[in-house]
């Protein structure tokens, strides 16, 4: 986004209603399908386009709300709220699959699907693991690329981009540490036969600690432009109502459209003969992750690289704690019992690959920075498994998963050993150091 002209700065910004208007057709169509309102019967490709435009409009409103929120709350907490709202599509899509898996388990006492149909329990985890790997393997490298192009276009170095590296603010050590805690626990999941309520309690406790820690961060005066600048100049009470309203609007739009967006993309793929498991694992997550990817790219394009990567890092923490912790709870409610979500051999391999990728991601961020080399490594390894899952038979793909999981662990251990001193400081800062002190380091 570019700065508004002087005359636009003084009056009501036109971009806000334009973004809202772009979101309305998809929002109505999605709400109508949920509530039984009259609506046209739209073909899946066109419906995916309408819902996608709505999500883009909501992403702009979400970014403006998060920027303005930094007037009243810390930047870290604002980014965490933004990430939580932006990740709502992934929650909506994945929990729908989980609910359906619970219903199937309640009827049959198992998750074995009828002939010719995909395993509903497998689909629930495929969506979650695919979303996490897309976020790290595609999203993180994407913001490095967008940030580098923005710097080149501006012919100057950004305050948070130096020599092909995105630097995170010291307060973001909180995200790195809590992601590390969730990742260390997640390494035990491939050894299980089910995802249980005990796992839910652990992941939710980690998320609660993360949210509590962020709430202690101090408020700093942000640099606002355009819509966020206009809202930020309002008096305190109306400003807060504007921010709440914008967050609420974006959240409602995302909830009304996300599942339909993903489902219509899946239906479009099915009509082209693409396997349902691959659609759920890759296409649906890419669609449901689009709000935070769009928001992160908007930050990167405005030379706010730290905020850009910070948004995706917060999204990863949200998904690897709150989302994973919610899955067994929804499954238990849907199935009417306390049995955990069953895990077969392939699902355990998917969890292994996702957990080891997360471990490598944490090791890269141990020094609170993501270099071009690190981003490229993340993308190449992600692309290798993505390609293998599409072109190779199941047996060969499982070998690739095991090899890549081992490679992630070796690379992560190497990084952590090499950066053990700075990693120890990051861990201490994330848990113990007062956040006002960390904020002072970046000012």
C-alpha positions in Angstrom: 0.0 0.0 0.0 1.2 3.5 -0.8 0.7 6.6 1.3 -2.5 8.5 0.6 -2.5 11.9 -0.9 -2.7 14.9 1.4 -6.3 15.6 0.7 -7.2 12.0 1.4 -5.4 12.2 4.8 -7.7 14.9 6.0 -11.0 13.2 5.1 -12.5 9.8 5.5 -10.3 7.3 3.6 -12.1 5.8 0.6 -10.1 2.6 0.8 -12.0 1.3 3.9 -15.5 1.2 2.3 -14.0 -0.1 -1.0 -12.4 -3.0 0.9 -15.7 -3.6 2.8 -17.7 -3.5 -0.5 -15.4 -6.1 -2.1 -16.1 -8.4 0.8 -19.9 -8.1 0.8 -20.9 -10.4 -2.2 -18.8 -13.3 -0.9 -20.0 -12.7 2.7 -23.7 -12.7 1.7 -23.2 -15.8 -0.4 -21.5 -17.7 2.4 -23.9 -16.6 5.1 -26.8 -17.4 2.8 -25.6 -21.0 2.4 -25.3 -21.4 6.1 -28.6 -19.7 7.0 -30.8 -20.9 4.1 -31.3 -17.4 2.6 -32.1 -17.1 -1.1 -28.9 -17.0 -3.2 -27.8 -17.9 -6.7 -26.4 -21.3 -7.5 -22.8 -20.5 -8.5 -20.4 -22.9 -10.2 -17.4 -23.8 -8.0 -14.7 -21.9 -10.0 -16.7 -18.7 -9.9 -17.8 -19.2 -6.3 -14.1 -19.7 -5.3 -13.3 -16.4 -7.0 -16.1 -14.5 -5.2 -15.1 -15.9 -1.8 -11.5 -15.2 -2.5 -12.2 -11.5 -3.3 -14.1 -11.3 0.0 -11.1 -12.7 1.9 -8.8 -10.2 0.2 -11.1 -7.4 1.3 -11.2 -8.7 4.8 -7.4 -9.0 4.9 -7.0 -5.3 4.1 -9.4 -4.4 6.9 -7.7 -6.7 9.2 -4.2 -5.2 8.5 -5.5 -1.7 9.1 -7.2 -2.7 12.4 -4.0 -4.4 13.6 -1.9 -1.3 12.8 -4.3 1.0 14.5 -4.6 -1.3 17.6 -0.9 -0.6 18.3 -1.9 2.9 19.5 -3.6 1.3 22.5 -1.8 -2.1 22.9 1.6 -3.5 22.3 2.7 -4.3 18.7 3.3 -7.9 19.7 -0.2 -8.3 21.2 -1.8 -6.5 18.2 0.1 -8.9 15.8 -1.0 -11.9 17.9 -4.7 -10.8 17.6 -4.3 -10.2 13.9 -2.8 -13.6 13.5 -5.6 -15.2 15.5 -8.3 -13.5 13.4 -6.4 -14.2 10.1 -6.0 -17.8 10.9 -9.8 -18.3 11.5 -10.2 -19.8 8.0 -7.9 -22.6 8.9 -9.7 -23.2 12.2 -13.0 -23.2 10.4 -11.9 -25.6 7.6 -10.0 -28.0 9.9 -12.6 -28.1 12.6 -15.3 -28.9 10.0 -13.2 -31.9 8.9 -12.6 -32.9 12.6 -16.4 -32.7 13.3 -17.2 -34.9 10.4 -14.5 -37.4 11.5 -16.1 -37.5 15.0 -19.5 -38.1 13.5 -18.1 -41.0 11.4 -16.4 -42.5 14.5 -19.6 -42.2 16.5 -21.5 -44.1 13.8 -19.0 -46.8 12.9 -16.7 -47.0 15.9 -13.8 -46.5 13.5 -12.4 -44.0 11.0 -12.1 -46.6 8.2 -14.0 -45.0 5.3 -16.4 -46.6 2.9 -14.8 -47.9 -0.4 -13.8 -45.1 -2.7 -13.9 -42.4 0.0 -11.2 -40.6 2.0 -10.6 -41.3 5.7 -12.3 -38.4 7.5 -9.8 -38.7 10.4 -7.0 -38.6 7.9 -8.5 -35.5 6.2 -8.7 -33.6 9.5 -5.0 -34.1 10.2 -4.0 -33.7 6.5 -5.5 -30.2 6.6 -3.8 -29.2 9.8 -0.3 -30.6 8.9 -0.6 -29.2 5.4 -1.5 -25.7 6.7 1.4 -25.7 9.1 3.9 -26.7 6.4 2.5 -24.3 3.8 2.8 -21.4 6.4 6.5 -22.1 7.1 7.7 -23.6 3.8 5.9 -21.2 1.5 4.7 -18.2 3.6 8.0 -17.4 5.4 10.1 -17.5 2.2 7.4 -15.5 0.4 7.6 -12.5 2.8 11.4 -12.5 2.4 11.0 -12.3 -1.3 8.4 -9.6 -1.2 10.4 -7.6 1.3 13.6 -7.9 -0.8 11.6 -6.6 -3.9 10.2 -3.8 -1.9 13.6 -2.7 -0.7 15.0 -2.8 -4.2 12.0 -0.8 -5.5 12.5 1.8 -2.8 16.3 1.9 -3.5 17.1 1.8 0.2 17.5 -0.5 3.1 14.5 -1.0 5.5 15.1 -0.6 9.2 14.4 -4.4 9.6 16.1 -5.7 6.5 19.9 -5.9 6.3 21.9 -7.9 3.8 19.2 -10.3 2.7 18.0 -10.8 6.3 14.7 -10.1 8.1 15.3 -9.1 11.7 12.7 -9.8 14.3 12.2 -7.3 17.1 13.6 -8.5 20.4 10.1 -8.9 21.9 9.3 -11.5 19.3 11.6 -13.9 21.2 8.3 -14.7 23.0 6.9 -16.2 19.8 10.1 -18.1 19.1 10.3 -19.6 22.6 6.6 -20.7 22.8 6.8 -22.1 19.3 9.9 -24.1 20.5 7.9 -25.4 23.5 5.0 -26.5 21.4 7.4 -28.1 18.9 9.3 -30.1 21.5 6.0 -31.5 22.8 4.8 -32.2 19.2 7.8 -34.4 18.5 6.1 -37.0 20.8 2.9 -37.1 18.7 4.2 -39.5 16.0 4.7 -42.1 18.8 1.0 -42.1 19.7 -2.0 -43.9 18.3 -4.4 -41.0 19.0 -4.5 -37.3 19.6 -6.0 -37.1 23.1 -7.4 -34.6 25.6 -4.1 -34.7 27.4 -2.5 -33.3 24.3 -5.2 -30.7 24.1 -4.5 -29.6 27.7 -0.8 -29.3 27.0 -1.2 -27.3 23.8 -3.8 -25.0 25.2 -1.7 -24.4 28.3 1.2 -23.3 26.1 -1.1 -21.0 24.2 -2.4 -19.5 27.4 1.2 -18.9 28.6 2.0 -17.2 25.3 -1.0 -14.9 25.4 -0.3 -14.0 29.1 3.3 -13.2 28.3 2.4 -11.0 25.3 -0.1 -9.1 27.5 2.8 -7.7 29.5 4.4 -5.9 26.5 4.5 -2.1 26.6 2.6 0.1 24.2 4.8 2.0 21.7 3.7 4.7 19.3 3.4 3.1 15.8 4.0 4.7 12.4 0.6 4.8 10.7 -0.3 5.5 7.1 -3.5 5.8 5.2 -6.6 4.2 6.7 -4.8 3.2 9.9 -3.5 6.8 10.3 -7.1 8.2 9.9 -8.5 5.8 12.5 -5.6 6.3 14.8 -6.1 10.1 14.9 -9.6 9.6 16.4 -10.3 10.2 20.0 -9.6 7.2 22.3 -13.2 5.9 22.7 -14.3 6.1 19.0 -10.9 4.9 17.9 -11.3 1.7 20.0 -14.8 1.2 18.6 -13.4 1.6 15.0 -10.7 -1.0 15.8 -13.2 -3.5 17.4 -15.6 -3.0 14.5 -12.9 -3.6 11.9 -11.6 -6.7 13.6 -15.2 -8.0 14.0 -16.1 -7.2 10.4 -13.0 -9.0 9.1 -13.6 -12.0 11.4 -17.2 -12.3 10.3 -16.3 -12.1 6.6 -13.6 -14.8 7.1 -15.9 -17.1 9.0 -18.7 -16.7 6.4 -16.4 -17.4 3.4 -13.4 -19.5 4.5 -15.0 -22.9 4.4 -16.9 -22.2 1.2 -13.7 -20.8 -0.4 -11.8 -24.0 0.5 -14.6 -26.3 -0.4 -15.2 -24.7 -3.8 -11.5 -25.0 -4.6 -11.6 -28.7 -3.6 -14.7 -29.2 -5.7 -13.0 -27.5 -8.7 -10.0 -29.8 -8.2 -12.2 -32.9 -8.0 -13.8 -31.9 -11.3 -10.3 -31.9 -12.8 -9.6 -35.4 -11.4 -7.3 -34.4 -8.5 -7.1 -36.7 -5.5 -9.2 -35.5 -2.5 -6.5 -36.1 0.1 -4.0 -33.9 -1.9 -6.7 -31.2 -2.3 -7.4 -31.2 1.5 -3.7 -31.2 2.4 -2.5 -28.6 -0.1 -5.2 -26.6 -1.9 -7.6 -26.0 1.1 -4.7 -24.9 3.4 -3.3 -22.5 0.8 -6.8 -21.0 0.5 -7.5 -20.9 4.2 -4.0 -19.4 4.9 -4.6 -16.6 2.3 -5.7 -13.9 4.8 -2.5 -13.9 6.8 -0.3 -14.4 3.7 -2.0 -11.3 2.2 -1.6 -9.3 5.4 2.1 -10.4 5.7 2.8 -9.4 2.1 1.2 -6.0 2.7 3.5 -5.4 5.6 6.5 -6.6 3.6 5.6 -4.4 0.6 5.6 -1.4 3.0 9.1 -2.2 4.3 7.7 -3.5 7.6 9.6 -6.8 7.3 9.7 -7.5 11.0 5.9 -7.1 11.3 5.5 -9.2 8.2 7.4 -12.2 9.5 6.1 -11.6 12.9 2.5 -12.0 11.7 3.3 -15.4 10.1 5.3 -16.4 13.2 2.3 -15.6 15.4 0.0 -17.6 13.0 2.4 -20.6 13.3 2.3 -20.4 17.1 -1.6 -20.1 17.0 -1.9 -23.1 14.7 0.7 -25.3 16.5 -0.9 -24.7 19.9 -4.5 -23.5 19.9 -5.6 -25.3 16.7 -3.9 -28.6 17.5 -5.2 -28.4 21.0 -8.8 -27.8 19.8 -8.9 -30.8 17.4 -9.3 -33.5 20.1 -11.8 -31.4 21.9 -14.0 -31.0 18.8 -13.6 -34.7 18.0 -14.6 -35.7 21.5 -17.8 -33.5 21.3 -18.7 -34.7 17.9 -18.1 -38.4 18.6 -19.8 -38.2 22.0 -16.9 -39.9 23.8 -13.5 -39.4 25.2 -11.6 -41.5 22.6 -8.8 -39.4 21.0 -8.6 -38.8 17.3 -7.1 -42.0 15.8 -3.7 -41.8 14.2 -2.7 -44.4 11.6 0.8 -44.9 10.3 0.6 -42.3 7.5 -0.8 -39.7 9.8 2.0 -40.2 12.3 4.5 -39.7 9.4 2.7 -36.5 8.5 2.9 -35.3 12.1 6.6 -36.3 12.2 7.4 -34.2 9.1 5.5 -31.2 10.4 7.1 -31.3 13.8 10.6 -31.6 12.4 10.0 -28.8 10.0 8.9 -26.7 12.9 12.1 -27.7 14.8 14.2 -26.5 11.9 12.2 -23.3 11.7 12.8 -22.6 15.4 16.5 -23.2 15.0 16.7 -20.7 12.1 15.0 -18.1 14.3 17.2 -18.7 17.3 19.0 -15.5 16.5 15.8 -13.6 15.8 16.4 -13.4 12.1 15.6 -15.1 8.8 18.2 -14.9 6.1 17.7 -15.5 2.3 19.6 -18.8 2.7 17.4 -19.9 5.5 14.2 -19.0 3.6 15.5 -20.7 0.5 16.3 -23.9 2.5 12.8 -23.9 4.0 11.2 -23.5 0.5 13.4 -26.1 -1.2 12.7 -28.8 1.4 9.0 -27.9 1.4 8.8 -28.0 -2.4 10.6 -31.4 -2.4 8.0 -33.0 -0.2 5.1 -31.2 -1.9 6.3 -32.5 -5.3 6.8 -36.0 -3.9 3.3 -36.2 -2.5 1.9 -35.4 -5.9 4.0 -37.4 -8.3 5.2 -40.4 -6.2 3.3 -43.5 -5.0 2.4 -43.7 -1.3 5.3 -46.1 -0.4 7.9 -43.8 -2.1 6.4 -40.7 -0.6 6.7 -42.2 2.9 10.4 -42.8 2.3 10.8 -39.1 1.2 9.0 -38.0 4.4 11.4 -40.1 6.6 14.4 -38.8 4.8 13.3 -35.2 4.9 12.3 -35.5 8.6 15.8 -36.8 9.4 17.4 -34.0 7.3 15.3 -31.4 9.2 16.5 -32.8 12.5 20.2 -32.8 11.5 19.9 -29.2 10.2 18.1 -28.1 13.3 20.7 -29.7 15.6 23.5 -28.1 13.6 21.9 -24.7 13.8 21.1 -24.9 17.5 24.7 -26.1 18.4 26.2 -23.4 16.3 24.0 -20.7 17.8 23.8 -22.2 21.3 24.9 -19.0 23.1 22.6 -16.6 21.3 19.8 -19.3 21.4 20.1 -19.4 25.2 19.8 -15.7 25.4 16.7 -15.8 23.1 15.1 -18.4 25.3 15.9 -16.4 28.5 14.4 -13.2 26.8 11.3 -15.0 25.7 10.5 -16.3 29.2 12.2 -14.2 31.8 13.4 -10.8 30.6 10.8 -8.0 31.2 9.1 -7.1 27.9 9.6 -3.3 28.5 13.4 -4.0 28.5 13.1 -6.0 25.3 11.1 -3.2 23.7 13.8 -0.7 24.7 16.4 -2.7 22.8 14.6 -2.2 19.5 13.9 1.5 20.0 
